[in-house]
Amino acid sequence: MWNYTGRTESDDEHPNPTIIARYGRPVIVRLYNEIEKDHTHTGFGSPEISMHLHNLHTPSESDGFPGDYFSATKYGPTLSAPGTFKDHFYPNVYAGYDEFPKSPANPVGGDRREALGTLWYHDHTLDFTAPNASRGIAAFYLIYDEIDSGNEHDTNPKALRLPSHPYDYPLVFQDKRFGGVGTANEGIHIFDQFDPEGTLGDKITVNGKIEPVLKVARRKYRLRLLNAGPGRFYQFHLVNGSNVQQRFTYIANDGNLLPRSLINRTNVRLGVAERGDIIVDFSQYPLGTQLYLVNRLVQNDTRGPKKVQAPGTRVLKFIIDREPSEPDVSRPVDSQVQIPLRPIRRPTSVEIAAAPVRRWVFARRNGMWSINDRFVNVNASRANIANGNSEIWELDNPSGGWSHPVHIHFEEGIILNKFVDGIQVPIPVHERGRKDVYVLGPNTRLRVFLRFRDFPGKYVMHCHNMIHEDHAMMVRWDIVE
């Protein structure tokens, strides 16, 4: 395994730490690269790193740009020298800072409707994101504000009082493959980083463990589900020992609280890099109950999922083993009336009509993966957008043979329309809020409204199926003054 190791003031080490942040309180992360230069005896991956915080509103130089990889002896094409560390500045302001400047009435600065919650950081080294992240370089960054305050005891009437630590529980899922019995790599984590089809994991790890058990109290929990790749899609269902589906409340998609809670849900579907926050009320079960999180999405290669099939693969086991040590004062969000969570700023008809349209086609070319029939070049921008402008990006997957979870760095967007086989179809209800990953299934086209604000510089869009990304399905775009 490779890990991020966080060090506290007392120099205690925390592998892959969950970083807790709050809007209005900036954070600086100094990232050291201590991976051995000669790591060939430890398998795959590249000893250079570039850390991307997905998808905080962050200045370009702190975005973890793929060409900004570094080590003590080597540096990427968009850096000027090697080094042992790189500083990342996370201002923790809402997007729209120029339009809604900081003031006594707006002490953080930016548009409060643009707040994020469930973020994560991972390696983004050009051409080696999949193997590096697969080795374990991925972790959570959770950010709170007065609405999603991280405190179920909060007396602020604006606070949602969602389940809070230790009942606010992050879960990161990765697919990994290990060498078979009798092979030279028996039991060893393997990955073919040179194959544009990649290596689909046959085991699913949860926070680094295979088929773990999570013991929970009889009360409500907030579970933050993250698909950290590199290539498998999931459709998670919560079931009992007889494989009967259980119901829960869906409150956030990607890093964003939904406009309203979605009650009585039975599944969460996640492409690579998508997140889903759910509320599970374990108080409705007697002590000793065992539940399972299962994946029912069948996938046989890295091109994408095929079908949903029960009973699915058991990924995580819950055991309700105790009464809570204190009363559960978190706010109920599972009533028959959908609870408002966070308002969003939808584009007006005037804004949509005025926005220029760019079309991006995600396809296969010469055995590699391309956007608009071209491979990635991190030194050249293929779209220059004036700071403060808005655009509509058409994301098009004309193939019937694969799926692409497309990630646009820096800004969230609103899906305006969805087309499958040329026919407009309804946008799934959980995708009607703000998003930063847009799953293009076979023969699918999306129209996404985006604002480009506050921080000029270089950013990228790419397929977050990390194998496709590493094999050139990525494009640089710039915000310019």
N, C-alpha and C positions, 0 to 999 in steps of 0.2 A: 504493500500500500504506500501511496504518497499522500500526505496530508498537509493542509494548512495547520499550523500550530500557533494558537494565540497565547501570548504571554501577558499576564497581569502585572501590576506594579510590584508584586512580591515575587515575580519571575516564575509563578506557577504556570505549567504548560496545559493547554486545553486543545486536543486534536479537533480539527474542523469545528471551531466554536461557532455557536449561534450568536451573532452580533445583535445587540439590542440598541436601537437608536430611537430618537424622538425628533419630530419636526421642530425646527428652530434651534436645534443643538448640533452644530457641525461636528463631523468626525474626520480625523486624519488616520489613515491606515498606512503604516510603513511596512511594505512587503519585502522580505528578504528571500533571496533564492539560495537555498542551501542544499539543493539536489546535487549529487555527485556528478562531476563532469563526465567521468567514464562510468556509465551506469549499464553498460551492455550486458553485464552478468545478472542484472535484475530484470531483464525482459524488455518490454516495449515502452514507448513514450519518448519524449524529447526533454532534455534537462533545462531547456529554456521555458520561461513562464510569462504569461500576461494575464492579470486577474481582472475579469469583467464582473462588475456588480450589475446584475440583471434585475431591474430595469430602472434604477434610480435616475432622477433628473440631475445629471452630473456633467461638469465640464469635460470637454473632449479629451483632454490630457489625462483625465482620471477614469475614463470609460473602460480601460482595458482593451484598447484597440488591438486587433490581431497582429498587426505589424509592429506593435510596441513590445514584443517579447524581448527578454534580456537574461543574461547570466553574467558571471564575472569575466567571461572570455568571448561572449558573442552577443550581438544585438540585432534587432529586427530592422527592416528597411525604413521604418518610420521613426526610428530613434537615431541619435547621433553618436552614441558611445556605449560600450558595455558598462555593467555596474553590478554591485552585489545587492542593491535594494532600489525600490521605486516607491515614491510617496503618492498616495491617492487622497484627494480632497473630496469629501462628500458633504455638500452644503446643507443637505436636508431641508430644502425649501420646496414649496409646491411649484409645479410647472406653471408658467404664466407670470413669472416674477416681474417682467417688464410691463405687462398689462395691468397687474394688480400689485403695485409696489408696496414695500414694507411701510407700515404706519401704525399709530397707536391702536387703530381699529383692526389692523391686519399685522400682528406682531411677527409672524413668520415670514410673510411675503409670498406672493403667488396666489393661485386660485385654490381655495380649500377643497373644491370639488375634485381636484386632481390628486388627492392624497393616495398613496400606496400603502400596502401593509406587508404582504408576504413576498419578500424578495430573496434572491440567492446569489451567491458569488461562486465563480468557477473559472478554471483555466480557459484561455481563449487563444493559445498560441497558434499562429498561422500554420495550417496543414496538420497540426497535431492536437487539435482540441479533443477529438474523440478518445484517443489513447490516454492523454493526460488526465482528462476528467474521469475517464473510466477507472483509472488507478486510484481515484479517491479524492481528487482535488475539487471538492464541491461542498458548500455549506450554506446555511440560512443567514439572512439579514432581515430582521423584523423591525419595522418602524411604526411608531404610534403617534397619535395626536389626540385632541380633545374628544373626538367622536369615537375612534377606536383607541382607547387610552391604555389598554393592557391592565386594567384594574377593575375587577367586578365590584369592588367596594366604592367606586368613584361616586362622589356626591354631586358632581357636575350634571345638571339635567340634560346636557347635550350628549353625555357619554352613553354608549350602547350597553356598557357593563357586560361584555361578552366574557365567557370563561377565561380566567387569567392564570398565570403561572402558579402552581405546577400543572394546571389543567388546560393550558394552552400548549399543545404538543406538536412539534414539527416532525414530519416523517418524510425522508428522502428515499426514493426508489431508484435503483439502478439495475440494469440487466448485465450480467457477467457470465462468461463461459470459462470452464475449467477443463484442463486436460483429462482425457478419459483414462479408465483403468487399463493398466498395461502399456500405456504410452510413455514416451520420454518425459512428457509434461504432466504426468498423473497428479491431479489435485492442484495444479498451478494455474493461476489466472492467466489466460491467453488472449491475444488480440492481434488480428492481421491488419496493421495500419496501412498497408500498401494496396489492399484490395478495395476498389471503389464500391464494392458491395458490403464491405466491412465485416464485422463479426457480431452476429446476434447472440446475446446472452441467453443461456438456457436456465440460469438461476436468477432469481430476483432478490436483491438485497434490500433490507429496510434499515436505514441508518447503519449500513455496513455489515449487517448480519443476515444470514439466510434463515428464513422461517422463525423469526424471533417471537417471544411471548411478551406482551405488554399487560401488566397487572394494573387494573384501574379501580377507582372507587365508585360507589353507587351515586353518581351525580353527572352533570353535564360536562362534556369536554369539547374543546375546540381542537380539531385535528387539521393540521395544515399538510396537505398532500402535494408533493413535488415529484414530477417525473424528471430526473436528472440525466436520463439517457444511458448510453449514447444513442440507441436506435429503436428501442421497443416502445410501442404504444400500450396503454392500459385502459380497461374499463373495470373499475373497482365496484364490487358489490359487498355489502355487509350482510352476512348470513349467520344463522345459528348452526348447531351441529347437524341438523337435518337438511341443511342447504336452503332453508326458507329465508327469503329476502327480508331484511329489516329496513326500517325507514329512518331517515335523518333529514336535517335541514341544511341546504346549500347556501352559503352566505357570501362567498368570494370566488371569483375566477381570475386566474393569473394573479397579479398583485393587488387587485381592486375589489373592494366591497361592491356587491351588486346594488342596484337601486332599491331592491326589496329582497327579502329572504325568500327562498324557494323551498316550500315545505313538502313533506311526504315524498322525498326523493329516494330512489332505490339504487342509483349508480352515479359515478363520476367518471367521465371519459377524459383522458389526458394524453395529448401528443407530447413529444419531447419538449421539455422546458415549460409546459403548462403547469399551473398550480390550481388546486381547488381546496377551499376551506369549508369544512362541514362541522355542524354541531351534532354530536351524538349524545343522547340522554340515556346514560347507563342506569339511571335510577329506576327505570321501568322493569329492570330484570332482578331476579333474586340473587343473593350471594351464591357464588359458585358457578354462575352461568358462564359458558364459553361461547364466544362469537369469533367469526373469522372474516378477515378482509380477503376477498378472492378476486382474481383477475379472470374475466370471462372473454377477453378479446384474444382471438386466435391470430398468431403472427408467426410465419415460418421463415421469413427473410427480412432484411433491413429495408426493403422497399415499402413496407407498410402493413397494416393489419388487414385481415381477410373477413372475419365474421365473428359474431358473438355466440358463444356456446357455453351452456351450463353443463356441469356444475362449476367449472373453472378451476384455477390453481390457487390453493391456499397460500397466501403470502405473509399474513400476520395474524397471530392469535391473540385475542383479548380474554383475560380472565377477570371477572368482577369478584374481587377477593376481600373487599372491606367496605365499611361505611365511611363516609367522608369525615375527616377530623374536625371540620367546621361546617356550619350550614352553607348550602349552595345558594348564594345570593345573586348569581348571574341572571341576567334578564332572559325571560323566556322568548324565544324567537320562532317557536314551532306551533303557534296558535293557528287557527283556521284563517285568520286574517294575515296577509303578508305584511311583515314588519318593515317599515322604511329603514334603510341602512345608511346609504350615502347618496345624495343627489349627484347627477352627472350633468355635464354641459353638452347637450346634443347640438350639432350644427344646425343652423337655421336653413330654410330653403334658399334664402339669399346667399348665404355662405357656400352652400353646395353648388349653386348655379355659377358662382364666381370662381370656384376653385379649379385650377388647371388639373388635367388628368394625365398621369403617367401610367404606362402599362409595362408590367414586368412578367415575363414568361419563364416559368421554371420547367426545365426539360433535360433530356439526356443528349450528350453530344460526344462522339468519339470515345465512348466508354466512360466518360466523366459526367459531371453534373454542371449545368450551365444556367445562367440567367440572361435572357435576351440573346441567347446563342453565343455568349462570351463567358470566359472564365475569369476568376477574381484577379484583380490587379490593385493591391492596396496603395499603390503610389498614384493612382489616377482616379479622380472622382467622376462618376458617370451621371451625377445629378447634383446641380448646385441650386440650393433653395435659399432665397433671401430670408434673413432672420425676421420672424414675425408673420411669415406667410403661411397659408394653408393650401393643401393639395389633396386630391383624391388619387390614391394609388390602386390600380387594378392589378391584383395578384392572380395569375392564370396558370393552372396546371392542366395542359391539354392532354395529358397521358391518362390512359385507363389502367396503367400497371403499377403506379406507385403513389405514395402520399408524401407531402412536404409540410411540416410544421414551420411556417415562416416567421422569423423573429425580426422585428424592426427595432433597432437600438434607440434608446434615449426618450422616445415619446410613445404614449399610448394612443390608440386610435379607436374609432367607432366603425363597426361594420355597417355599411349602408345597404348592401344587397348581396345575395348569395345566389349563384347559378350552378346547377349541376346538369351536365349534358345539354347546356344551352338554355335550360328552363329555370326561371326564377323559383326558388324554394324559400320557405320561411327560415329565418335565422333562429337557431335554437335559443331558447329563453335564457340559458346561462351564458350565452355569448352576446347578449344585447347591452352589456355594460362596456366599460373600457377594457381594452386588451392590448397585450404586447406580443402575443403569439397567435398566428392565424393558420389554422390547419386547412391545407388544401388537399382534400381527398382527390381520388381519380376524377378527371374531367370536371374540375371545379374551378370557378372563378369568383373572387370576392372583390367588392369595391369598398375601400377603407378610407375614411376621412381622417386626415392627420394635420396637426398644427406643429410648426417648427419654431421653437421659441428659446430665447434667453441666452443660450451658450453657443457661439459659433465654433466651427471646427469640423473634424472628420469623424464620421460614424459609419456603420455598416448595416446592411440587411442580408440575411442568409437563411438557408434552411437549417433548422435546429436539429434535424436528424444529423448528428455530428459527423457521421460518415460522409453524407452528401456535402456538408459544409467543408470538410477537409479536402474533398476532391472537387473543389472550385466553385460550388454553388453559393457564391457570396459576391456582394457588390458594395463598393464604397460610395457614400453620398456625403455631401458637405453642406453645412449651414454657413452662409456667407453674409457679411455685413453689406 
